[in-house]
Amino acid sequence: MTLTRKTIKAFARSFSKDESGATAIEYGLFAALIGAVIVGTVATLGTQTNTGFTTLSEAMAGSGGTD
């Protein structure tokens, strides 16, 4: 084998054993999952909070508590 082939083979072996990129991708996926859960939770709680305030406002307006 020539020196270039040996160098390419050594590089291919070391590249196939390197897992640092996989770890970064996993952290990115975890961050995206956590972000999606936060967005879903905020959207759900926001809708429920808005409904609660609307109900309270209508009840106060119906009882003559506000102008």
N, CA, C and O atoms as a GROMACS GRO file, in nm:
protein
  268
    1MET      N    1   0.083  -0.118   0.000
    1MET     CA    2   0.000   0.000   0.000
    1MET      C    3   0.088   0.125   0.000
    1MET      O    4   0.199   0.126   0.053
    2THR      N    5   0.034   0.225  -0.060
    2THR     CA    6   0.109   0.351  -0.063
    2THR      C    7   0.081   0.429   0.066
    2THR      O    8  -0.009   0.395   0.143
    3LEU      N    9   0.157   0.530   0.085
    3LEU     CA   10   0.141   0.613   0.205
    3LEU      C   11   0.004   0.681   0.207
    3LEU      O   12  -0.056   0.695   0.314
    4THR      N   13  -0.045   0.721   0.094
    4THR     CA   14  -0.175   0.788   0.087
    4THR      C   15  -0.287   0.692   0.126
    4THR      O   16  -0.378   0.731   0.199
    5ARG      N   17  -0.280   0.569   0.080
    5ARG     CA   18  -0.383   0.471   0.118
    5ARG      C   19  -0.382   0.443   0.267
    5ARG      O   20  -0.487   0.431   0.330
    6LYS      N   21  -0.262   0.432   0.324
    6LYS     CA   22  -0.251   0.409   0.468
    6LYS      C   23  -0.307   0.528   0.546
    6LYS      O   24  -0.373   0.511   0.648
    7THR      N   25  -0.280   0.645   0.498
    7THR     CA   26  -0.331   0.765   0.565
    7THR      C   27  -0.482   0.771   0.558
    7THR      O   28  -0.548   0.804   0.657
    8ILE      N   29  -0.537   0.739   0.442
    8ILE     CA   30  -0.682   0.741   0.426
    8ILE      C   31  -0.747   0.634   0.513
    8ILE      O   32  -0.851   0.658   0.574
    9LYS      N   33  -0.686   0.517   0.519
    9LYS     CA   34  -0.740   0.409   0.603
    9LYS      C   35  -0.737   0.448   0.751
    9LYS      O   36  -0.834   0.424   0.823
   10ALA      N   37  -0.628   0.507   0.795
   10ALA     CA   38  -0.617   0.549   0.935
   10ALA      C   39  -0.721   0.657   0.967
   10ALA      O   40  -0.783   0.656   1.073
   11PHE      N   41  -0.737   0.749   0.874
   11PHE     CA   42  -0.837   0.855   0.894
   11PHE      C   43  -0.978   0.796   0.901
   11PHE      O   44  -1.058   0.836   0.985
   12ALA      N   45  -1.008   0.701   0.814
   12ALA     CA   46  -1.140   0.639   0.812
   12ALA      C   47  -1.167   0.564   0.942
   12ALA      O   48  -1.278   0.568   0.994
   13ARG      N   49  -1.067   0.496   0.994
   13ARG     CA   50  -1.083   0.425   1.121
   13ARG      C   51  -1.109   0.522   1.236
   13ARG      O   52  -1.201   0.501   1.316
   14SER      N   53  -1.030   0.626   1.243
   14SER     CA   54  -1.048   0.722   1.353
   14SER      C   55  -1.181   0.796   1.339
   14SER      O   56  -1.246   0.826   1.439
   15PHE      N   57  -1.222   0.825   1.217
   15PHE     CA   58  -1.349   0.893   1.194
   15PHE      C   59  -1.467   0.806   1.234
   15PHE      O   60  -1.564   0.855   1.290
   16SER      N   61  -1.459   0.677   1.206
   16SER     CA   62  -1.570   0.588   1.240
   16SER      C   63  -1.583   0.566   1.390
   16SER      O   64  -1.691   0.534   1.439
   17LYS      N   65  -1.473   0.582   1.464
   17LYS     CA   66  -1.478   0.563   1.609
   17LYS      C   67  -1.512   0.692   1.683
   17LYS      O   68  -1.543   0.687   1.802
   18ASP      N   69  -1.506   0.806   1.616
   18ASP     CA   70  -1.532   0.935   1.680
   18ASP      C   71  -1.682   0.952   1.702
   18ASP      O   72  -1.760   0.944   1.606
   19GLU      N   73  -1.724   0.974   1.826
   19GLU     CA   74  -1.865   0.989   1.858
   19GLU      C   75  -1.899   1.128   1.911
   19GLU      O   76  -2.009   1.147   1.962
   20SER      N   77  -1.810   1.222   1.902
   20SER     CA   78  -1.836   1.356   1.957
   20SER      C   79  -1.948   1.426   1.881
   20SER      O   80  -2.025   1.500   1.943
   21GLY      N   81  -1.959   1.407   1.752
   21GLY     CA   82  -2.066   1.469   1.674
   21GLY      C   83  -2.201   1.411   1.711
   21GLY      O   84  -2.301   1.483   1.713
   22ALA      N   85  -2.206   1.283   1.740
   22ALA     CA   86  -2.331   1.218   1.778
   22ALA      C   87  -2.382   1.275   1.910
   22ALA      O   88  -2.502   1.293   1.927
   23THR      N   89  -2.293   1.304   2.002
   23THR     CA   90  -2.332   1.362   2.130
   23THR      C   91  -2.392   1.500   2.109
   23THR      O   92  -2.493   1.533   2.172
   24ALA      N   93  -2.333   1.580   2.023
   24ALA     CA   94  -2.386   1.714   1.997
   24ALA      C   95  -2.525   1.704   1.934
   24ALA      O   96  -2.613   1.783   1.968
   25ILE      N   97  -2.545   1.611   1.846
   25ILE     CA   98  -2.677   1.593   1.783
   25ILE      C   99  -2.780   1.550   1.888
   25ILE      O  100  -2.893   1.598   1.886
   26GLU      N  101  -2.740   1.461   1.978
   26GLU     CA  102  -2.832   1.418   2.084
   26GLU      C  103  -2.872   1.536   2.172
   26GLU      O  104  -2.990   1.549   2.207
   27TYR      N  105  -2.777   1.619   2.210
   27TYR     CA  106  -2.810   1.737   2.291
   27TYR      C  107  -2.903   1.830   2.215
   27TYR      O  108  -2.994   1.889   2.275
   28GLY      N  109  -2.883   1.846   2.087
   28GLY     CA  110  -2.971   1.929   2.006
   28GLY      C  111  -3.113   1.874   2.002
   28GLY      O  112  -3.210   1.950   2.010
   29LEU      N  113  -3.125   1.742   1.990
   29LEU     CA  114  -3.258   1.680   1.989
   29LEU      C  115  -3.328   1.696   2.124
   29LEU      O  116  -3.448   1.721   2.129
   30PHE      N  117  -3.252   1.680   2.232
   30PHE     CA  118  -3.310   1.700   2.366
   30PHE      C  119  -3.358   1.843   2.383
   30PHE      O  120  -3.467   1.866   2.436
   31ALA      N  121  -3.278   1.939   2.339
   31ALA     CA  122  -3.316   2.080   2.351
   31ALA      C  123  -3.441   2.109   2.269
   31ALA      O  124  -3.528   2.183   2.315
   32ALA      N  125  -3.452   2.053   2.150
   32ALA     CA  126  -3.570   2.073   2.067
   32ALA      C  127  -3.694   2.011   2.132
   32ALA      O  128  -3.802   2.070   2.129
   33LEU      N  129  -3.678   1.894   2.192
   33LEU     CA  130  -3.790   1.828   2.260
   33LEU      C  131  -3.837   1.911   2.380
   33LEU      O  132  -3.957   1.930   2.400
   34ILE      N  133  -3.744   1.959   2.458
   34ILE     CA  134  -3.779   2.041   2.574
   34ILE      C  135  -3.848   2.169   2.529
   34ILE      O  136  -3.945   2.213   2.591
   35GLY      N  137  -3.799   2.229   2.422
   35GLY     CA  138  -3.862   2.350   2.369
   35GLY      C  139  -4.004   2.324   2.323
   35GLY      O  140  -4.093   2.406   2.347
   36ALA      N  141  -4.026   2.212   2.258
   36ALA     CA  142  -4.161   2.178   2.210
   36ALA      C  143  -4.256   2.157   2.328
   36ALA      O  144  -4.371   2.199   2.322
   37VAL      N  145  -4.209   2.093   2.433
   37VAL     CA  146  -4.292   2.072   2.552
   37VAL      C  147  -4.326   2.205   2.617
   37VAL      O  148  -4.440   2.226   2.660
   38ILE      N  149  -4.230   2.295   2.625
   38ILE     CA  150  -4.255   2.427   2.685
   38ILE      C  151  -4.358   2.504   2.603
   38ILE      O  152  -4.450   2.564   2.659
   39VAL      N  153  -4.343   2.503   2.471
   39VAL     CA  154  -4.438   2.575   2.385
   39VAL      C  155  -4.578   2.517   2.400
   39VAL      O  156  -4.676   2.592   2.410
   40GLY      N  157  -4.590   2.385   2.402
   40GLY     CA  158  -4.720   2.322   2.418
   40GLY      C  159  -4.784   2.355   2.552
   40GLY      O  160  -4.904   2.381   2.560
   41THR      N  161  -4.704   2.354   2.657
   41THR     CA  162  -4.755   2.384   2.790
   41THR      C  163  -4.802   2.529   2.799
   41THR      O  164  -4.909   2.557   2.852
   42VAL      N  165  -4.722   2.620   2.749
   42VAL     CA  166  -4.758   2.762   2.754
   42VAL      C  167  -4.884   2.788   2.671
   42VAL      O  168  -4.971   2.865   2.713
   43ALA      N  169  -4.895   2.726   2.556
   43ALA     CA  170  -5.014   2.744   2.473
   43ALA      C  171  -5.139   2.694   2.544
   43ALA      O  172  -5.243   2.760   2.542
   44THR      N  173  -5.130   2.578   2.607
   44THR     CA  174  -5.244   2.521   2.678
   44THR      C  175  -5.282   2.606   2.799
   44THR      O  176  -5.399   2.639   2.819
   45LEU      N  177  -5.183   2.642   2.879
   45LEU     CA  178  -5.212   2.723   2.998
   45LEU      C  179  -5.260   2.862   2.959
   45LEU      O  180  -5.345   2.918   3.028
   46GLY      N  181  -5.208   2.917   2.851
   46GLY     CA  182  -5.253   3.049   2.806
   46GLY      C  183  -5.399   3.047   2.766
   46GLY      O  184  -5.473   3.139   2.800
   47THR      N  185  -5.440   2.944   2.696
   47THR     CA  186  -5.581   2.932   2.656
   47THR      C  187  -5.670   2.915   2.778
   47THR      O  188  -5.776   2.978   2.787
   48GLN      N  189  -5.629   2.832   2.871
   48GLN     CA  190  -5.710   2.811   2.991
   48GLN      C  191  -5.718   2.937   3.076
   48GLN      O  192  -5.823   2.967   3.132
   49THR      N  193  -5.608   3.010   3.086
   49THR     CA  194  -5.607   3.134   3.163
   49THR      C  195  -5.697   3.238   3.098
   49THR      O  196  -5.771   3.308   3.167
   50ASN      N  197  -5.690   3.248   2.967
   50ASN     CA  198  -5.775   3.343   2.895
   50ASN      C  199  -5.922   3.308   2.915
   50ASN      O  200  -6.004   3.398   2.936
   51THR      N  201  -5.956   3.181   2.907
   51THR     CA  202  -6.094   3.138   2.929
   51THR      C  203  -6.140   3.172   3.071
   51THR      O  204  -6.253   3.218   3.091
   52GLY      N  205  -6.054   3.151   3.167
   52GLY     CA  206  -6.088   3.183   3.307
   52GLY      C  207  -6.112   3.331   3.327
   52GLY      O  208  -6.209   3.368   3.394
   53PHE      N  209  -6.027   3.416   3.271
   53PHE     CA  210  -6.045   3.560   3.286
   53PHE      C  211  -6.171   3.608   3.212
   53PHE      O  212  -6.240   3.697   3.260
   54THR      N  213  -6.200   3.549   3.098
   54THR     CA  214  -6.320   3.585   3.023
   54THR      C  215  -6.445   3.549   3.103
   54THR      O  216  -6.538   3.629   3.112
   55THR      N  217  -6.446   3.431   3.159
   55THR     CA  218  -6.559   3.388   3.241
   55THR      C  219  -6.577   3.479   3.362
   55THR      O  220  -6.689   3.517   3.395
   56LEU      N  221  -6.468   3.512   3.428
   56LEU     CA  222  -6.473   3.600   3.545
   56LEU      C  223  -6.522   3.739   3.506
   56LEU      O  224  -6.605   3.798   3.577
   57SER      N  225  -6.474   3.790   3.396
   57SER     CA  226  -6.515   3.923   3.350
   57SER      C  227  -6.663   3.926   3.315
   57SER      O  228  -6.733   4.022   3.349
   58GLU      N  229  -6.713   3.822   3.248
   58GLU     CA  230  -6.854   3.815   3.214
   58GLU      C  231  -6.941   3.803   3.340
   58GLU      O  232  -7.048   3.862   3.347
   59ALA      N  233  -6.894   3.727   3.438
   59ALA     CA  234  -6.969   3.711   3.561
   59ALA      C  235  -6.975   3.843   3.639
   59ALA      O  236  -7.078   3.877   3.697
   60MET      N  237  -6.866   3.917   3.639
   60MET     CA  238  -6.865   4.046   3.708
   60MET      C  239  -6.952   4.147   3.634
   60MET      O  240  -7.022   4.227   3.697
   61ALA      N  241  -6.948   4.144   3.501
   61ALA     CA  242  -7.030   4.237   3.424
   61ALA      C  243  -7.179   4.205   3.442
   61ALA      O  244  -7.262   4.296   3.447
   62GLY      N  245  -7.212   4.078   3.452
   62GLY     CA  246  -7.352   4.036   3.469
   62GLY      C  247  -7.406   4.070   3.607
   62GLY      O  248  -7.526   4.092   3.622
   63SER      N  249  -7.320   4.076   3.708
   63SER     CA  250  -7.366   4.103   3.843
   63SER      C  251  -7.364   4.252   3.874
   63SER      O  252  -7.407   4.293   3.981
   64GLY      N  253  -7.314   4.334   3.781
   64GLY     CA  254  -7.308   4.478   3.804
   64GLY      C  255  -7.187   4.520   3.885
   64GLY      O  256  -7.184   4.629   3.942
   65GLY      N  257  -7.087   4.432   3.892
   65GLY     CA  258  -6.967   4.463   3.968
   65GLY      C  259  -6.874   4.560   3.899
   65GLY      O  260  -6.793   4.626   3.966
   66THR      N  261  -6.883   4.572   3.767
   66THR     CA  262  -6.798   4.666   3.693
   66THR      C  263  -6.885   4.751   3.604
   66THR      O  264  -7.002   4.720   3.581
   67ASP      N  265  -6.827   4.858   3.554
   67ASP     CA  266  -6.902   4.946   3.462
   67ASP      C  267  -6.887   4.903   3.321
   67ASP      O  268  -6.943   4.966   3.231
   0.00000   0.00000   0.00000
